[in-house]
């Protein structure tokens, strides 16, 4: 098994969310397009909530405060999906009024 070794730390500089994709622009010129379904809280977020993100740690992670979603850029590069369980997601949705 190989281990992912990064030459430089990946840093996000811009984020956009469509109905189908999470798109992250990196400082080194690369663009990542990730299926939105990998992150259920983003799927259930409103357009306004999806646009309200913050870059953390100078761009090493992305946070959507209203959705309580945090995604590390390194995890995106490694292909890691949300690890949230179905019960946790259902509790969160119930707290949103069944969104």
Protein Blocks (a to p, Z undefined) as FASTA:
>chain_A
ZZdddfbdcddfbdcddfkbccdddfkopacdddfklmmmlmmpcfklmmmccdeehhpa
ccdfknopacdfklmmnopacfbdfklmmmmmmmnooZZ
